[in-house]
């Protein structure tokens, strides 16, 4: 989800094989344009397959004083159906980005789509799509991300993204309908017991 900075400018990143920055100067974020300054996060082929890098999300990591961009990706150099990973890029200011090695590379399947990273209780949650919405928990935003006893949050919710409204962490997503499409679900609140 896009968000405003302190100056009132909204930013969003989108793209395939690179993530271009788009800006909105109206508070309702109804009008968007590609950033005229040309800010773009370019794929680094030493870590990632150049054909597969998408679904970017940007998260502020306060303990590191950095923005982190996560994206669906596949690791480089592997011709495998088990090279899906979650790509990572870091920035101090949303303009200058450094592409990093994968945040998480389970070597288990082709994709970990629509990733999201969020504080949840006293842990960090990594949420992604693979045969339903999945969840991994860690003590740090950089992991490690061990497999929990119950990994699937919801088999029918796909492409989930979260939003923090100042009090609650809400997840939005689509109802799986035998492929892409279907209906937008009502938001669901995420919290730890």
Number of C-alpha atoms within 10 A of each C-alpha: 12 15 16 17 10 7 7 13 14 20 22 22 23 18 15 18 20 20 22 18 21 19 20 21 16 13 12 9 16 8 11 14 12 17 16 9 8 11 17 20 24 18 23 16 12 11 17 26 20 18 14 18 25 21 19 29 23 24 15 17 15 8 8 11 11 16 18 26 28 26 30 24 32 30 26 17 12 12 10 13 12 16 22 27 28 29 28 22 23 22 17 14 10 21 12 12 18 15 18 16 16 20 18 18 20 16 15 13 15 17 23 26 26 23 28 24 25 19 17 15 11 10 14 19 22 23 25 26 23 17 16 19 24 23 21 21 22 17 13 14 20 14 15 13 20 11 11 10 7 9 15 18 15 15 14 16 22 28 22 24 20 22 16 12 8 6 6 13 17 17 18 17 19 18 21 19 12 8 8 11 11 12 12 13 16 12 15 13 13 14 11 7 4
